[in-house]
Amino acid sequence: MLKSFFYGVVLFLFILFSAIVAGDLKMAMSFAGGLGLVCLVLSGAFSRAFVHDQSAEETDEPEKEKHMRWKWTVRTCLFALPNLAGAAAVFLYLTGPNAL
């Protein structure tokens, strides 16, 4: 499970490095924030958070499928976490007291 977090950190660092090379930190904030939000929406979809039907709660889903849903929900959340935190850190850096 922590591999997902590590992959999120590596991808954020790649996005940050690319933005520094391009000379536009706003690009890092928007790409990392967008990726993090997409992963959070996917996490909600995997956990069935958007289902408003009684039948979703009453299904006799096999235990293996419940475990896989939970696993992918946690994985996407852990992948989104460093990207959202990094986007927030870049935002705070850009709007901080030393901002131009």
ChimeraX commands (.cxc) that place a marker at each C-alpha (Angstrom):
marker #1 position 0.00,0.00,0.00 radius 0.5
marker #1 position 2.83,2.41,0.72 radius 0.5
marker #1 position 4.08,1.88,-2.83 radius 0.5
marker #1 position 1.16,4.03,-3.98 radius 0.5
marker #1 position 2.25,6.82,-1.65 radius 0.5
marker #1 position 5.83,6.51,-2.89 radius 0.5
marker #1 position 4.67,6.64,-6.53 radius 0.5
marker #1 position 2.64,9.75,-5.71 radius 0.5
marker #1 position 5.71,11.42,-4.18 radius 0.5
marker #1 position 7.88,10.47,-7.17 radius 0.5
marker #1 position 5.30,11.77,-9.63 radius 0.5
marker #1 position 4.92,15.04,-7.72 radius 0.5
marker #1 position 8.69,15.52,-7.66 radius 0.5
marker #1 position 8.78,14.89,-11.41 radius 0.5
marker #1 position 6.01,17.46,-11.94 radius 0.5
marker #1 position 7.83,19.95,-9.71 radius 0.5
marker #1 position 11.15,19.41,-11.50 radius 0.5
marker #1 position 9.45,19.86,-14.88 radius 0.5
marker #1 position 7.79,23.06,-13.71 radius 0.5
marker #1 position 11.09,24.44,-12.39 radius 0.5
marker #1 position 12.78,23.66,-15.71 radius 0.5
marker #1 position 9.89,25.34,-17.56 radius 0.5
marker #1 position 10.07,28.29,-15.16 radius 0.5
marker #1 position 6.41,28.22,-14.13 radius 0.5
marker #1 position 5.54,26.92,-10.66 radius 0.5
marker #1 position 1.84,27.54,-11.28 radius 0.5
marker #1 position 2.02,24.67,-13.73 radius 0.5
marker #1 position 3.19,22.34,-10.94 radius 0.5
marker #1 position 0.38,23.51,-8.70 radius 0.5
marker #1 position -2.30,22.96,-11.35 radius 0.5
marker #1 position -1.01,19.59,-12.59 radius 0.5
marker #1 position -0.41,18.13,-9.14 radius 0.5
marker #1 position -3.67,19.51,-7.77 radius 0.5
marker #1 position -5.64,18.24,-10.75 radius 0.5
marker #1 position -4.08,14.80,-10.50 radius 0.5
marker #1 position -4.81,14.68,-6.78 radius 0.5
marker #1 position -8.44,15.66,-7.29 radius 0.5
marker #1 position -8.93,13.09,-10.04 radius 0.5
marker #1 position -7.50,10.41,-7.74 radius 0.5
marker #1 position -9.86,11.47,-4.94 radius 0.5
marker #1 position -12.85,11.20,-7.27 radius 0.5
marker #1 position -11.67,7.76,-8.36 radius 0.5
marker #1 position -11.29,6.79,-4.73 radius 0.5
marker #1 position -14.88,7.79,-4.08 radius 0.5
marker #1 position -16.01,5.80,-7.09 radius 0.5
marker #1 position -14.14,2.73,-5.89 radius 0.5
marker #1 position -15.69,3.01,-2.43 radius 0.5
marker #1 position -19.18,3.47,-3.93 radius 0.5
marker #1 position -19.56,6.84,-2.26 radius 0.5
marker #1 position -21.60,8.15,-5.18 radius 0.5
marker #1 position -24.19,5.35,-5.13 radius 0.5
marker #1 position -27.53,6.49,-3.70 radius 0.5
marker #1 position -29.35,3.22,-4.02 radius 0.5
marker #1 position -30.50,0.92,-1.24 radius 0.5
marker #1 position -29.50,-2.09,-3.31 radius 0.5
marker #1 position -25.84,-1.03,-3.10 radius 0.5
marker #1 position -25.91,-1.55,0.66 radius 0.5
marker #1 position -27.88,-4.80,0.54 radius 0.5
marker #1 position -25.86,-6.67,-2.04 radius 0.5
marker #1 position -24.27,-9.94,-1.17 radius 0.5
marker #1 position -20.91,-8.95,-2.51 radius 0.5
marker #1 position -18.21,-11.58,-2.08 radius 0.5
marker #1 position -15.60,-10.82,0.54 radius 0.5
marker #1 position -12.86,-10.85,-2.09 radius 0.5
marker #1 position -14.56,-8.06,-4.05 radius 0.5
marker #1 position -15.05,-5.98,-0.89 radius 0.5
marker #1 position -11.38,-6.39,-0.10 radius 0.5
marker #1 position -10.35,-5.33,-3.62 radius 0.5
marker #1 position -12.63,-2.28,-3.50 radius 0.5
marker #1 position -11.16,-1.24,-0.16 radius 0.5
marker #1 position -7.62,-1.86,-1.41 radius 0.5
marker #1 position -8.08,0.35,-4.49 radius 0.5
marker #1 position -9.82,3.03,-2.45 radius 0.5
marker #1 position -6.86,3.28,-0.08 radius 0.5
marker #1 position -4.34,3.10,-2.92 radius 0.5
marker #1 position -5.87,6.02,-4.81 radius 0.5
marker #1 position -6.14,8.08,-1.61 radius 0.5
marker #1 position -2.49,7.44,-0.80 radius 0.5
marker #1 position -1.50,8.34,-4.36 radius 0.5
marker #1 position -3.50,11.58,-4.18 radius 0.5
marker #1 position -2.15,12.69,-0.80 radius 0.5
marker #1 position 1.38,13.82,-1.81 radius 0.5
marker #1 position 0.07,15.49,-4.95 radius 0.5
marker #1 position -2.54,17.51,-3.05 radius 0.5
marker #1 position -0.10,18.36,-0.26 radius 0.5
marker #1 position 2.54,19.38,-2.80 radius 0.5
marker #1 position 0.06,21.55,-4.72 radius 0.5
marker #1 position -0.92,23.23,-1.45 radius 0.5
marker #1 position 2.75,23.78,-0.55 radius 0.5
marker #1 position 3.47,25.34,-3.96 radius 0.5
marker #1 position 0.38,27.54,-3.56 radius 0.5
marker #1 position 1.55,28.70,-0.14 radius 0.5
marker #1 position 5.03,29.36,-1.54 radius 0.5
marker #1 position 3.62,31.41,-4.42 radius 0.5
marker #1 position 1.30,33.45,-2.20 radius 0.5
marker #1 position 3.64,33.77,0.78 radius 0.5
marker #1 position 5.11,36.98,2.17 radius 0.5
marker #1 position 8.02,36.89,-0.31 radius 0.5
marker #1 position 5.76,36.46,-3.35 radius 0.5
marker #1 position 6.29,38.84,-6.24 radius 0.5
marker link #1:1,2 radius 0.2
marker link #1:2,3 radius 0.2
marker link #1:3,4 radius 0.2
marker link #1:4,5 radius 0.2
marker link #1:5,6 radius 0.2
marker link #1:6,7 radius 0.2
marker link #1:7,8 radius 0.2
marker link #1:8,9 radius 0.2
marker link #1:9,10 radius 0.2
marker link #1:10,11 radius 0.2
marker link #1:11,12 radius 0.2
marker link #1:12,13 radius 0.2
marker link #1:13,14 radius 0.2
marker link #1:14,15 radius 0.2
marker link #1:15,16 radius 0.2
marker link #1:16,17 radius 0.2
marker link #1:17,18 radius 0.2
marker link #1:18,19 radius 0.2
marker link #1:19,20 radius 0.2
marker link #1:20,21 radius 0.2
marker link #1:21,22 radius 0.2
marker link #1:22,23 radius 0.2
marker link #1:23,24 radius 0.2
marker link #1:24,25 radius 0.2
marker link #1:25,26 radius 0.2
marker link #1:26,27 radius 0.2
marker link #1:27,28 radius 0.2
marker link #1:28,29 radius 0.2
marker link #1:29,30 radius 0.2
marker link #1:30,31 radius 0.2
marker link #1:31,32 radius 0.2
marker link #1:32,33 radius 0.2
marker link #1:33,34 radius 0.2
marker link #1:34,35 radius 0.2
marker link #1:35,36 radius 0.2
marker link #1:36,37 radius 0.2
marker link #1:37,38 radius 0.2
marker link #1:38,39 radius 0.2
marker link #1:39,40 radius 0.2
marker link #1:40,41 radius 0.2
marker link #1:41,42 radius 0.2
marker link #1:42,43 radius 0.2
marker link #1:43,44 radius 0.2
marker link #1:44,45 radius 0.2
marker link #1:45,46 radius 0.2
marker link #1:46,47 radius 0.2
marker link #1:47,48 radius 0.2
marker link #1:48,49 radius 0.2
marker link #1:49,50 radius 0.2
marker link #1:50,51 radius 0.2
marker link #1:51,52 radius 0.2
marker link #1:52,53 radius 0.2
marker link #1:53,54 radius 0.2
marker link #1:54,55 radius 0.2
marker link #1:55,56 radius 0.2
marker link #1:56,57 radius 0.2
marker link #1:57,58 radius 0.2
marker link #1:58,59 radius 0.2
marker link #1:59,60 radius 0.2
marker link #1:60,61 radius 0.2
marker link #1:61,62 radius 0.2
marker link #1:62,63 radius 0.2
marker link #1:63,64 radius 0.2
marker link #1:64,65 radius 0.2
marker link #1:65,66 radius 0.2
marker link #1:66,67 radius 0.2
marker link #1:67,68 radius 0.2
marker link #1:68,69 radius 0.2
marker link #1:69,70 radius 0.2
marker link #1:70,71 radius 0.2
marker link #1:71,72 radius 0.2
marker link #1:72,73 radius 0.2
marker link #1:73,74 radius 0.2
marker link #1:74,75 radius 0.2
marker link #1:75,76 radius 0.2
marker link #1:76,77 radius 0.2
marker link #1:77,78 radius 0.2
marker link #1:78,79 radius 0.2
marker link #1:79,80 radius 0.2
marker link #1:80,81 radius 0.2
marker link #1:81,82 radius 0.2
marker link #1:82,83 radius 0.2
marker link #1:83,84 radius 0.2
marker link #1:84,85 radius 0.2
marker link #1:85,86 radius 0.2
marker link #1:86,87 radius 0.2
marker link #1:87,88 radius 0.2
marker link #1:88,89 radius 0.2
marker link #1:89,90 radius 0.2
marker link #1:90,91 radius 0.2
marker link #1:91,92 radius 0.2
marker link #1:92,93 radius 0.2
marker link #1:93,94 radius 0.2
marker link #1:94,95 radius 0.2
marker link #1:95,96 radius 0.2
marker link #1:96,97 radius 0.2
marker link #1:97,98 radius 0.2
marker link #1:98,99 radius 0.2
marker link #1:99,100 radius 0.2
view
